Amino acid sequence: MPELERMMYTESIRGYPYMPKDKIAQEFSVSKSTVQARVREIEEQIKEGRYNDYAVIRDGGILLINVLVFIDYMEYRKRLKDKNARKYVPEFQPEKIVRILGWNNRIVREDIG
């Protein structure tokens, strides 16, 4: 009996990690002014070290927001704004958000023949 040949490849399921303000507003059902306010607050968190410089990208009239950062900030915003509660906020863990969103890679094996 002939041996089956196997094909293996990596399947990637990803979203786009950056969105402009209007797309974020649409995706999360909030106003553009709410997004703008959250971006200012996220930029303060960048200064405090929670997020890195790539959390928000500004280039001239272009504003791109990292979706993972936005989701994290929405989840922990109230606690981050409270000086006592912020001590108990877990570190930013984008890999956990990625798993929840279903953005991942997996190895796929198929028998050929």
Secondary structure, DSSP 4 states (H G I P E B T S, - for coil): -PPPEEEEEEEEE---SEEEHHHHHHHHT--HHHHHHHHHHHHHHHHHTSS-TTSEEEETTEEEEEHHHHHHHHHHHHHHHSTTGGGGSPPP-HHHHHHHHT-EEEEEEEEE-
